[in-house]
Amino acid sequence: MTAKSHSGLISIFGEHFIKTNVFPKEMGRQLNRAYDKRLIGDYGTSVTIEKEETQKLLEIGKNFVNKIIKYLGENNFL
């Protein structure tokens, strides 16, 4: 699997891991929300993201990464 962009990677993740129920649909939604926030942060002109929201996104991101690491370990990819 190869992606040429972040959105392409998100699409591949959804197709191969969310639609096949390897990971719950909520993880796909979280990944999409985080990507949207990243775009706003990078390209939004007068938009700010509050500290509380940023901390929540960071916690969601940590949980996301931990689930991926667990999956990789359980399936002998690490």
N, C-alpha and C positions, 0 to 999 in steps of 0.2 A: 504494500500500500504506500502510495506516495501522494503528497499534497503539495500544491504550489502556493497556497495561501492559507491564512488562518481559517478563513471561511470554508475552504476546501477540506481542511483537517477536521473541522467541526462536522461537516457533512459526512465524511468517511467514518468518524466516530459514531455518529447517529446511525448510519446504515449498518455497520458491522457489530456494534456493541449495544446500542439502545434498541433498535428494531428486532434484534435477535434475543433480547432479554438477558444479555450478559450483565448489564447494569440497568438499574431502574430508570424509567422515563424522567424522573425528577433530576437525575444527573445530567441528562441532555438539556433540560430546561435551564438548569443552573449554568451550564457551559454557555448556552446561548445568551443568557442574561449577563454573564461576566464579559462576554465578547462585546455585547452592546455597550456596556459601561466603558470598556476599554476604548471603543470607537468615540464615545462622547468625550472621554478624557483626552484623547489624542487630537480630535478634530473639532470638538465643540468650542465655540468662541467665548461665550460668557456663561458657561455652565460650571457649577461646582458640585462636587460630590461630598456630602457631609461626612465627618469623621466616623459617626456611628454606622453609616451605610458602608463605608470603606472597611471598618472592622468586621462587619457582618460578612462582607464579600471575602475577606481574608480567611475567616473561619470556614466558610463554605469551600473555599479553594483548598485549604489544608485537608478537610475531610474528603474532598474529591481525590486529591493526590494520594491520600492514605488508602482509599478504596482501590485505586489503580495499582498501587504497590502490592496490596494484599492479593489482588487478582493475579498479578504477574508472578508473585511468589508461589501461590497455590498451583499455578499451572507451569511451574518450572521454567519461567522466562527470565528469572533473576539468578 
